[in-house]
Amino acid sequence: MDYPISNVPPWKHQIEAWNLSQDKPAFYFAMGMGAGKSKIAVDTCNALKVKSVIIICPKKVIPVWKNQFDLYSPVEYKILSLTKGSTVKKAKLVEEHIRKWTQLEKPFVIVTNYESFWRSPLGATMKNQRYVSVGILAEHNWDILIADEGHHLKGPGGRASWGMKRLAKKAKYRRFLSGTPMPHSPLDIYAQYRSLAPEIFGTSYTVFKNRYAVIGGFENRQVIGFQNLEELQQKFYSIAYHVKTVDVLDLPETQDITIECELDPKIMKIYKELEKEFIVQIQTGTDSDGNPVNSVLSVQNALDKLLRLSQITAGIIPLNDGGVKMVDSAKIDTMIEIIKDIPVEEPLVIFYRFKLEAKILKEKILDLKRTDGITRIPCEISGRVDEQDLFASGVADVAIVQLQAGSEGLDILKRGRYCFYSSLSHSLGQAEQSKARIHRPGQDRKCFFYFFVARGTVDKKIFKALAKKREVVGYVMKRIKHEFAEDQIVDLTEMAREAAGM
């Protein structure tokens, strides 16, 4: 079978992966970041002409999957993204979604996360230590199951792992995706394959561990080494395709990746109120009290309002005492999930705009050691703190850089090729210069730039303006309320450019 029809042509390694996987009910795409795992998963759905798709992924990745289907699939899928609500509410939505689109014979997708898919009533219900229900998800016969970042199932005794074992039995085809299928040890693969293809490594973890681990140490219970790894590797690759990002030669020299995040409903309510006020002022030329304002003040007011809107999309709100507080770390949490999967030997660069972001970023990066056993050392480069020597010397491996302070004059950031933007300024110059800190002479590896935007907010408009190399303030103001009179737009745009120093 030829490579399936897709909106985006495949890379060579994606064709290789497809050729290996197409005739197998179970397969593992162990492909590095940026190597196109999600594309080949969507393309597989189209090739198999599936009608029902269940995707389990990290919570912060749920919104991304709709974008992937929209981007790659010529077939329209009806997608339900379970981002909010209790498992009871989610179960009702799942039941309605399945019933509706099954009756209408339309292909559909349900996306949920590792923390909830196994919980009742989505997952099994127990009473008196006995299962009395398999859960709404396992009641349906799925055409294909996709486990995104499948290494989240590596713990053989975990509830998510056992839940996946039950759910996988209800899927005709199964596809696991991860750039790090064995993040800590070869033993990590057992629980994943127990769901994906139990016939390969069996269903007894004790037997598996005794076969591939060397046991010793305290009371002869500790893993002190590994054995028979060639056999393990052979079995793993019998249904897997592995490629490192650095080895994929046909990737572009740089790649921009946009990650959409869902803000908390309470934050979105605050955001919408401010945005509505902003629209009224632009339309009428009056302030919030209805008083007329002149063009120069309108421009400055627009800049101030855009700043406040961007601040809210970062999850930061003002306090009565004049301070600020981060009440929603959706962007940073999503970023941390991605950072977990990047090899620890890879230095990272994170650009931010608001001071509070730097504080939260440091805390969450340091907390990785406690939660995931990942040791990373952050340093800050800003107008207040200059720790660039720590990054240059290799003492620190994560540079947290304020956009304004780090977009020019720094040569040390090319140490890293993975760059993250937790927020963006309105300056096209800053955006281009910050990228040039990483992608510059002396950088000999492909670079990846991750942009985190809050869904349904000004973030996306700002990103589009920067991507199209347009002046931000005027572009955003045109898009935020498209029915402006053209003469008003031009006048305000020119003044906004001058006021912003662009």
Secondary structure, 3 states (H helix, E strand, C coil): CCCCCCCCCCCHHHHHHHHHHCCCCEEEEEECCCCCHHHHHHHHHHHCCCCEEEEEECHHHHHHHHHHHHHHCCCCCEEEECCCCCHHHHHHHHHHHHHHHHHCCCCEEEEEECCCCCCCCCCCEEECCEEEECCHHHHCCEEEEEEECHHHHCCCCCHHHHHHHHHHCCEEEEEEECCCCCCCCHHHHHHHHHHHCHHHHCCCHHHHHHHHEEEECHHHCEEEEECCHHHHHHHHHCCEEEECHHHCCCCCCEEEEEEEECCCHHHHHHHHHHHHHHHHHHHHCECCCCCECCHHHHHHHHHHHHHHHHHHHCCEEECCCCCEEECCCHHHHHHHHHHHCCCCCCCEEEEECCHHHHHHHHHHHHHHHHHHCCCCCEEEECCCCECHHHHHHCCCCEEEEEHHHHCCCCCHHHHCCEEEECCCCCCHHHHHHHHHHHCCCCCCCCEEEEEEEECCCHHHHHHHHHHCCCCHHHHHHHHHCCCCCHHHHHHHHHHHHHHHCC
